[in-house]
Amino acid sequence: MNITTTGLSMIVCVVLGIWIVRKKHHKKREVLAVSLFWILLVATSWGAVVVAKAQGLIGNGIQVATTTVDSVSSK
């Protein structure tokens, strides 16, 4: 199972949204800087390597967890 780049972007957006809502005292520059950092991380070519690695790690983790659950529940 692979998470898509769009899915990873949505996760980042949700986390940023929660972060912004929980801390009401953010300055506009701080929010803009953090948001641009995450957007650039996911949207640029050098960020694509990081995204591919994250997709692999998440996919492998889900596959191992699924296999473990199936093996335990079949006993």
N, C-alpha and C positions, 0 to 999 in steps of 0.2 A: 504494500500500500504506500503510495507516494502522495504527500501533500503538495498541492499545486502552488505556484508562486502567488496566485490570487488568494488562495487560502491562507498562505503565510502572511500576506499583506493585510488580510482581514484580521488575523490574530494580532498583528502589530497595532492596527488601528484600534481594536477593542482595548488592548492593554493601555495604549496612550489615552484613550477616552476615560478609562477607569482612573488612571493616574491624574488626569486633569480634574475630574469631578471630585476626587477624594481630597485634593489639596486646592483649596479655593484661592490661596494667596500667590498664585503664579504670576510672574511678569510675562507680558506678551512676548518679549524677546526670548525668554527661557523656553516657552512652549514652542515657539517657532524653530528655535535651534534644535531641540530634541526631535520635533516632528520631521524637520528636513533631514536630520541625520538618519532616521529610520527609513524615510522614503528613499534617500540616496543609497542606503545599504541594500535595499531590496531591488531598486530600479536600475542600478548601474551595472556595467559589465564586470567590474571587480566584485561587486556585491553578489553577482550571479553565482560565483564560486562558493561564497558563504551560504547562499540559499540552497544550492545543490547539496552541500555538505549537511546542512540542517535537515533537508528533505530525506537524505539517506539515513541520518541518525534517528529521526522520528519514525520513518518507515520501518527500520530494523527493530526499534524498540517496540513498536506496535506488533510486529510479526512475532517477536520473541514472547511478548505477553500473551498473545493469542494462542500460540503453541503451548505455552505453560498452562493456561486455563483449560485448553482442550485436553491436555494430558492428565491434569488433576481431576477434571470432571468425568473422565472416562473410567477412572478407577473406582 
